Amino acid sequence: MNNAKIRTVFLYKHYFTDFFEKQRQKVKDKILWTFRIIETQSQIPQEYLKHLEGTDGLYEIRVQTGSDIFRFSAFLTTENSLCWPMDFRKRHKKHPKRKLRKH
């Protein structure tokens, strides 16, 4: 994996930090590993970052460790940075609309 940063993931307010601190170490490691993929790869597999159809620039960061599946909403900025404004955990395929409207 190339370690040179192509983009920067930045966190909005306290939402991610609050979520992250409550996770098991294995989950934390996988989230940080996924950050590195997003920051250093020019083409990110949809397994880790997917554009949400029907939205204007909203993406879903995907993290899976064992049977735990996490989906995080994020958006690209004009500076090619990825803002991670909120978090949640889910085990089903559809993005809950109430969370998308939250912020």
C-alpha positions in Angstrom: 0.0 0.0 0.0 1.3 3.5 -0.9 1.6 5.6 2.2 1.6 9.0 0.5 -1.7 10.9 1.4 -3.9 11.6 -1.6 -6.8 12.9 0.6 -7.4 13.6 4.2 -10.2 12.2 6.4 -11.3 14.7 8.9 -13.8 14.4 11.7 -16.7 16.8 12.3 -17.3 17.8 15.9 -17.3 15.0 18.5 -19.6 12.4 16.8 -16.9 10.0 15.6 -14.7 10.3 18.7 -17.6 9.5 21.0 -18.4 6.4 18.9 -14.8 5.3 18.4 -13.9 5.4 22.1 -16.7 2.9 22.9 -15.4 0.2 20.4 -13.3 -2.9 21.0 -9.7 -2.6 20.0 -10.2 -4.9 17.0 -12.9 -2.6 15.6 -10.7 0.5 16.3 -7.8 -1.1 14.4 -10.1 -1.9 11.4 -11.5 1.6 11.3 -8.0 3.2 11.3 -6.9 0.7 8.6 -9.9 1.7 6.5 -8.9 5.4 7.0 -5.4 4.7 5.6 -6.9 3.0 2.5 -9.2 6.0 1.9 -6.3 8.5 2.4 -3.7 6.7 0.4 -5.3 4.9 -2.5 -6.3 6.8 -5.7 -9.0 4.2 -6.5 -10.8 3.0 -3.4 -12.7 -0.3 -3.7 -16.5 0.1 -3.1 -16.0 -2.4 -0.3 -14.6 0.5 1.7 -16.1 3.6 0.2 -19.3 3.8 -1.9 -21.2 6.8 -3.3 -24.8 6.7 -2.2 -27.0 6.8 -5.2 -29.5 9.7 -5.4 -27.3 11.9 -3.2 -25.2 14.9 -4.1 -21.7 13.8 -2.9 -22.7 11.7 0.1 -20.6 8.6 0.6 -20.7 5.6 2.8 -17.5 4.4 4.5 -17.8 0.6 5.1 -16.0 -1.3 7.9 -16.6 -4.9 8.7 -14.9 -6.9 11.4 -16.3 -10.4 11.9 -20.1 -10.2 12.0 -20.0 -6.5 13.0 -20.8 -4.2 10.1 -20.4 -0.4 10.4 -21.6 2.2 7.9 -20.5 5.8 8.2 -21.9 8.7 6.2 -19.3 11.1 4.8 -18.8 13.6 2.1 -16.0 14.8 -0.1 -15.0 18.4 0.2 -13.7 20.6 -2.6 -10.1 20.1 -1.2 -10.5 16.3 -1.9 -10.9 15.7 1.8 -13.4 13.3 3.3 -15.5 14.7 6.1 -16.9 12.1 8.5 -19.8 14.0 10.2 -21.7 11.2 11.9 -21.5 7.5 12.7 -23.7 4.5 13.3 -23.7 0.8 13.4 -26.0 -1.4 11.4 -26.5 -5.0 10.2 -28.9 -4.5 7.3 -28.3 -3.2 3.7 -30.5 -0.1 3.6 -29.2 3.2 4.9 -31.6 4.4 7.6 -33.2 7.7 6.2 -33.7 9.1 9.7 -29.9 9.1 10.2 -29.2 10.7 6.9 -31.5 13.6 7.9 -29.9 13.9 11.4 -27.3 16.6 10.5 
